[in-house]
Amino acid sequence: VQLQASGGGLVQAGGSLRLSCAASASILSINAMGWYRQAPGKQRELVAYITRSDNTNYADSVKGRFTISRDTAKNTVALQMNSLKAEDTAVYYCNAVTPAYVYWGQGTLVTVSS
């Protein structure tokens, strides 16, 4: 499965961005898909994930501001990011978890100016 992330950019604090991750195959059989981020000098951390049953989970730092969703018809997973803060600045990566392997897409840079 190949993953293509898009939607990053420069936004002012308080603004919104919507990231999208397009999979090259059907996501119906993928156990879970998620978004991670890595800020300069920090480890990669989980932002949110959504399971095949549409259960979702969020990092405490983004709860109430970010929403993850998936479109099985388009094989995409989106991350709607609202009320962005400077500390949300990072490279965002999407991933897909299957029984056999974990796939990663290339990152998309989100920069939030304060």
C-alpha positions as CSV (number, residue, x, y, z in Angstrom):
1,V,0.0,0.0,0.0
2,Q,1.4,3.4,-1.0
3,L,0.3,6.4,1.0
4,Q,0.3,10.0,-0.3
5,A,-0.1,12.8,2.2
6,S,-1.1,16.3,1.2
7,G,-2.6,19.5,2.6
8,G,0.2,20.9,4.7
9,G,1.2,24.5,4.6
10,L,1.7,27.7,6.5
11,V,-1.2,29.0,8.6
12,Q,-1.6,31.5,11.4
13,A,-2.3,30.5,14.9
14,G,-6.0,29.9,15.3
15,G,-6.4,28.9,11.7
16,S,-7.3,25.6,10.2
17,L,-5.9,23.1,7.8
18,R,-7.1,19.8,6.4
19,L,-4.6,17.0,5.7
20,S,-5.5,14.2,3.4
21,C,-3.8,10.8,3.0
22,A,-4.6,8.8,-0.2
23,A,-4.0,5.1,-0.3
24,S,-3.2,3.2,-3.4
25,A,-5.5,0.3,-2.4
26,S,-8.8,-0.2,-0.7
27,I,-8.7,0.8,2.9
28,L,-11.6,-1.5,3.9
29,S,-9.2,-4.2,5.0
30,I,-6.7,-2.0,6.8
31,N,-6.9,-2.4,10.5
32,A,-6.2,1.2,11.3
33,M,-5.0,4.4,9.8
34,G,-3.4,7.2,11.6
35,W,-1.6,10.5,11.6
36,Y,1.7,11.1,13.4
37,R,3.8,14.2,13.6
38,Q,7.4,15.0,14.3
39,A,8.5,18.4,15.3
40,P,12.2,19.5,15.0
41,G,14.3,17.9,17.6
42,K,11.5,15.7,18.9
43,Q,10.4,12.1,18.5
44,R,7.5,11.2,16.2
45,E,4.3,11.1,18.1
46,L,0.8,9.8,17.5
47,V,-1.8,12.5,16.7
48,A,-4.9,10.4,15.9
49,Y,-6.0,7.1,14.5
50,I,-9.2,5.6,13.1
51,T,-9.9,1.9,13.1
52,R,-11.7,-0.3,10.5
53,S,-14.7,0.0,12.8
54,D,-14.5,3.8,12.7
55,N,-13.3,4.0,16.3
56,T,-11.1,7.0,16.9
57,N,-8.4,8.0,19.3
58,Y,-6.6,11.3,19.8
59,A,-3.6,12.6,21.6
60,D,-4.6,14.7,24.5
61,S,-2.9,17.7,23.0
62,V,-5.3,17.7,20.0
63,K,-8.5,16.5,21.5
64,G,-11.4,18.9,20.7
65,R,-9.4,20.6,17.9
66,F,-8.5,17.8,15.4
67,T,-10.9,15.3,13.8
68,I,-9.8,12.2,11.9
69,S,-12.1,10.7,9.3
70,R,-12.0,8.2,6.5
71,D,-13.7,7.9,3.1
72,T,-13.7,4.2,2.0
73,A,-15.1,5.1,-1.4
74,K,-12.1,7.4,-2.1
75,N,-9.6,5.4,0.0
76,T,-8.6,8.4,1.9
77,V,-8.1,9.5,5.5
78,A,-8.4,13.1,6.5
79,L,-7.2,15.1,9.5
80,Q,-9.2,18.3,10.0
81,M,-7.1,20.6,12.2
82,N,-8.8,23.6,13.8
83,S,-7.6,26.2,16.3
84,L,-4.0,25.5,15.3
85,K,-1.3,26.5,17.7
86,A,2.4,27.1,17.2
87,E,3.2,23.9,18.9
88,D,1.3,22.0,16.2
89,T,4.2,22.9,13.8
90,A,5.6,19.6,12.6
91,V,5.9,17.2,9.7
92,Y,2.8,15.1,9.6
93,Y,2.9,11.5,8.5
94,C,0.0,9.1,7.7
95,N,0.3,5.4,8.3
96,A,-1.7,2.3,7.6
97,V,-1.6,-0.8,9.9
98,T,-2.3,-4.2,8.4
99,P,-1.7,-7.6,9.9
100,A,1.5,-8.0,8.0
101,Y,3.0,-4.6,7.8
102,V,2.8,-0.9,8.8
103,Y,3.0,1.4,5.8
104,W,4.1,5.0,6.0
105,G,3.5,7.9,3.7
106,Q,5.9,10.8,3.1
107,G,5.4,13.7,5.4
108,T,3.6,16.9,4.8
109,L,4.9,20.0,6.6
110,V,2.5,22.1,8.7
111,T,3.9,25.4,10.0
112,V,1.8,27.5,12.4
113,S,2.9,31.0,12.9
114,S,2.2,32.8,16.2
